[in-house]
């Protein structure tokens, strides 16, 4: 059994709340091996013990499971007095639930735990210049439920919340994505376009090209060609990749 002390040897203190011992062991091992500025200072295996642990230790970071014997990670967050926790969810949820976490700007890693995903999530925690309150993130998740209206977009300055229906199209820029809306100048988001293709495909968006994701709601015209060209309401012309043409035509008919 591990023994924890409250010595401040490193910059951040973290706790693990997960009912699976193997999962706790895995997270502990990866964090201990990969990050010399993060110390695991406690563990819990259910919601009640996790709530007490957070209240006692007041950690900088929480690795939090979703499903536990006496409730969920969301139940724990609603009970805790600290609404500014930095949380990385550990989840075996399906793709739809993972999209929900992304919409709410909540960091997560999937089970079985991949060290690269863990490193990416921790790097996001360490590099954020402006932390969004976990209460705001949780409220947004619970409010949206299965009918997403807003999306939280990570920028260099924090997060920008916009209505999904205001998005005209997205353009890839390497590891970043440009968002174009009808109300504002385009802005750059710190995530790849493939992530937004997955998030928005059920909301009337279609990726017409490797670099372009469009909102079919704002499709004004389609011109035939090898792949064709789409013209949006803002008069932007975007070439359609030949291999995506048939999928686009089917999506257009579905939305009409």
C-alpha positions as CSV (number, residue, x, y, z in Angstrom):
1,X,0.0,0.0,0.0
2,X,1.3,3.4,-0.9
3,X,1.8,6.1,1.7
4,X,1.2,9.7,0.8
5,X,2.8,12.8,2.3
6,X,1.9,16.4,1.9
7,X,5.5,17.4,1.0
8,X,5.6,20.1,-1.7
9,X,8.4,18.7,-3.7
10,X,6.8,19.4,-7.0
11,X,4.7,22.1,-8.6
12,X,1.3,20.3,-8.9
13,X,-0.5,17.8,-6.6
14,X,-2.9,15.3,-8.1
15,X,-5.3,12.7,-6.9
16,X,-6.8,9.6,-8.6
17,X,-10.5,8.7,-8.1
18,X,-11.3,5.5,-9.9
19,X,-13.0,2.3,-8.6
20,X,-10.6,0.1,-10.7
21,X,-7.3,-0.6,-8.9
22,X,-5.6,-1.5,-12.2
23,X,-6.6,1.9,-13.6
24,X,-5.3,3.7,-10.5
25,X,-2.0,1.8,-10.7
26,X,-1.6,2.6,-14.4
27,X,-2.2,6.3,-14.0
28,X,0.1,6.5,-10.9
29,X,2.9,4.7,-12.8
30,X,2.7,6.9,-16.0
31,X,2.5,10.2,-14.0
32,X,5.4,9.1,-11.8
33,X,7.5,8.1,-14.7
34,X,6.7,11.0,-17.1
35,X,6.1,14.1,-15.1
36,X,8.5,15.4,-12.4
37,X,6.4,18.4,-11.6
38,X,3.2,16.3,-10.7
39,X,2.9,14.2,-7.6
40,X,0.1,11.8,-6.9
41,X,-0.8,12.6,-3.3
42,X,-3.9,10.4,-2.8
43,X,-6.4,7.9,-4.3
44,X,-10.0,7.0,-3.8
45,X,-12.2,4.2,-5.2
46,X,-15.7,5.8,-5.0
47,X,-17.6,9.1,-5.0
48,X,-17.9,9.4,-1.2
49,X,-14.2,8.8,-0.5
50,X,-13.3,11.0,-3.5
51,X,-15.3,13.9,-2.2
52,X,-13.6,13.6,1.2
53,X,-10.2,13.3,-0.5
54,X,-10.7,16.5,-2.5
55,X,-12.0,18.4,0.5
56,X,-9.0,17.3,2.6
57,X,-6.2,17.7,0.1
58,X,-7.5,20.4,-2.3
59,X,-5.5,19.1,-5.2
60,X,-4.4,21.0,-8.3
61,X,-5.5,18.1,-10.6
62,X,-8.0,15.3,-10.4
63,X,-8.0,12.1,-12.5
64,X,-11.7,11.2,-12.3
65,X,-13.5,8.1,-13.3
66,X,-17.1,8.4,-14.7
67,X,-18.8,5.2,-13.5
68,X,-18.3,4.2,-9.8
69,X,-20.3,2.0,-7.5
70,X,-21.9,4.8,-5.6
71,X,-22.4,7.3,-8.4
72,X,-20.6,9.1,-11.2
73,X,-17.8,11.6,-11.5
74,X,-20.4,14.2,-12.3
75,X,-22.1,13.5,-9.0
76,X,-18.8,14.1,-7.2
77,X,-18.2,17.4,-9.0
78,X,-21.7,18.6,-8.1
79,X,-21.0,17.8,-4.4
80,X,-17.6,19.3,-4.0
81,X,-17.2,22.9,-2.8
82,X,-14.2,23.5,-5.1
83,X,-15.8,24.5,-8.4
84,X,-12.4,25.4,-10.0
85,X,-11.0,21.9,-10.1
86,X,-8.8,20.9,-13.0
87,X,-10.2,17.5,-14.1
88,X,-9.1,14.9,-16.5
89,X,-11.9,12.3,-16.9
90,X,-10.9,8.6,-17.2
91,X,-13.7,7.0,-19.1
92,X,-14.8,3.9,-21.0
93,X,-17.7,5.8,-22.5
94,X,-18.6,5.4,-26.1
95,X,-17.9,7.8,-28.9
96,X,-21.1,9.8,-28.4
97,X,-20.3,10.5,-24.7
98,X,-16.7,11.4,-25.7
99,X,-18.1,14.0,-28.1
100,X,-20.1,15.4,-25.2
101,X,-17.0,15.9,-23.2
102,X,-15.3,17.7,-26.1
103,X,-18.3,20.0,-26.5
104,X,-18.0,21.0,-22.9
105,X,-14.2,21.5,-23.1
106,X,-13.6,18.8,-20.5
107,X,-10.4,16.9,-20.9
108,X,-10.6,13.1,-21.0
109,X,-8.7,9.9,-21.7
110,X,-10.2,6.6,-22.7
111,X,-9.7,3.2,-21.1
112,X,-7.5,1.3,-21.6
113,X,-5.2,4.2,-20.8
114,X,-2.8,5.2,-23.6
115,X,0.3,7.0,-22.2
116,X,0.3,9.4,-25.2
117,X,-3.3,10.4,-24.6
118,X,-2.4,10.9,-20.9
119,X,0.6,13.0,-21.8
120,X,-1.5,15.2,-24.2
121,X,-4.2,15.7,-21.5
122,X,-1.7,16.7,-18.9
123,X,0.2,19.0,-21.3
124,X,-3.1,20.8,-21.9
125,X,-3.6,21.2,-18.2
126,X,-0.1,22.5,-17.7
127,X,-0.2,25.0,-20.6
128,X,-3.6,26.5,-20.1
129,X,-3.3,30.3,-19.5
130,X,-6.9,30.6,-18.4
131,X,-8.7,27.8,-16.6
132,X,-12.5,27.6,-17.2
133,X,-14.4,26.8,-14.1
134,X,-15.4,23.1,-13.9
135,X,-18.8,24.3,-12.8
136,X,-19.2,26.2,-16.1
137,X,-18.0,23.2,-18.0
138,X,-20.3,20.8,-16.2
139,X,-23.3,23.1,-16.4
140,X,-22.7,23.4,-20.2
141,X,-22.5,19.6,-20.5
142,X,-25.7,18.9,-18.4
143,X,-27.6,21.8,-20.1
144,X,-26.8,20.6,-23.6
145,X,-27.6,17.0,-22.9
146,X,-28.2,15.3,-26.3
147,X,-29.2,18.6,-28.1
148,X,-26.0,20.5,-28.4
149,X,-26.4,24.2,-29.1
150,X,-23.0,25.6,-28.2
151,X,-19.4,24.4,-28.5
152,X,-16.4,25.4,-26.4
153,X,-13.4,26.1,-28.6
154,X,-9.9,26.2,-27.0
155,X,-7.9,29.3,-28.1
156,X,-4.6,30.6,-27.0
157,X,-6.4,32.9,-24.5
158,X,-8.8,30.3,-23.0
159,X,-12.1,29.2,-24.5
160,X,-14.6,30.8,-26.9
161,X,-18.2,29.6,-26.7
162,X,-20.2,29.9,-29.9
163,X,-23.5,28.7,-31.2
164,X,-23.1,25.8,-33.5
165,X,-25.6,27.3,-36.0
166,X,-23.4,30.4,-36.3
167,X,-20.5,28.3,-37.8
168,X,-20.3,28.7,-41.6
169,X,-17.2,26.5,-42.1
170,X,-13.9,25.4,-40.7
171,X,-10.5,25.4,-42.4
172,X,-7.5,23.2,-41.4
173,X,-4.2,24.9,-40.6
174,X,-1.9,22.0,-39.6
175,X,-2.6,21.1,-36.0
176,X,-5.0,24.1,-35.7
177,X,-8.4,25.0,-37.2
178,X,-9.8,28.3,-38.4
179,X,-13.4,28.9,-37.6
180,X,-15.5,31.2,-39.8
181,X,-18.9,32.5,-38.5
182,X,-21.4,35.0,-39.9
183,X,-21.0,37.4,-37.0
184,X,-17.2,37.8,-36.4
185,X,-13.8,37.6,-38.0
186,X,-12.3,34.1,-38.3
187,X,-10.4,32.9,-35.3
188,X,-7.8,30.1,-34.7
189,X,-8.6,27.1,-32.5
190,X,-6.0,24.8,-30.9
191,X,-7.3,21.5,-32.2
192,X,-7.2,19.6,-35.5
193,X,-10.1,19.8,-38.0
194,X,-10.7,16.0,-37.8
195,X,-11.8,16.4,-34.1
196,X,-14.5,18.9,-35.3
197,X,-15.6,16.6,-38.2
198,X,-16.3,14.0,-35.6
199,X,-18.1,16.4,-33.2
200,X,-20.2,18.2,-35.8
201,X,-21.1,15.5,-38.4
202,X,-24.4,14.8,-36.7
203,X,-25.3,18.6,-36.7
204,X,-25.4,19.1,-40.5
205,X,-21.7,19.5,-41.2
206,X,-19.8,17.7,-43.9
207,X,-16.1,17.6,-44.7
208,X,-15.9,18.3,-48.4
209,X,-12.1,18.4,-48.5
210,X,-9.2,17.4,-46.3
211,X,-8.9,21.1,-45.3
212,X,-12.6,22.1,-45.2
213,X,-15.6,21.3,-43.1
214,X,-18.8,23.1,-44.0
215,X,-22.2,23.8,-42.4
216,X,-24.7,22.5,-45.0
217,X,-27.2,25.0,-43.6
218,X,-25.2,27.8,-45.3
219,X,-24.6,26.0,-48.6
220,X,-25.9,28.4,-51.3
221,X,-24.8,26.6,-54.5
222,X,-23.1,23.4,-55.8
223,X,-21.3,23.6,-59.1
224,X,-20.6,20.4,-60.9
225,X,-17.0,19.3,-61.8
226,X,-14.5,16.5,-61.1
227,X,-15.3,17.0,-57.5
228,X,-17.3,20.1,-57.8
229,X,-17.3,23.4,-55.9
230,X,-19.5,24.6,-53.1
231,X,-20.5,28.2,-52.6
232,X,-21.5,29.3,-49.1
233,X,-23.7,32.2,-48.1
234,X,-20.6,34.3,-47.4
235,X,-19.7,33.8,-51.1
236,X,-16.7,31.6,-50.2
237,X,-15.9,29.1,-53.0
238,X,-14.5,25.7,-51.7
239,X,-13.4,22.9,-53.9
240,X,-14.8,19.5,-53.2
241,X,-12.5,16.5,-53.2
242,X,-13.5,13.9,-55.8
243,X,-13.7,11.1,-53.3
244,X,-16.0,13.2,-51.1
245,X,-18.4,14.2,-53.9
246,X,-20.9,11.3,-53.5
247,X,-21.0,11.7,-49.8
248,X,-21.7,15.4,-50.1
249,X,-24.6,14.8,-52.5
250,X,-26.1,12.3,-50.1
251,X,-25.7,14.8,-47.2
252,X,-27.3,17.6,-49.3
253,X,-30.3,15.4,-50.0
254,X,-30.6,14.4,-46.4
255,X,-30.6,18.0,-45.3
256,X,-33.0,19.3,-47.9
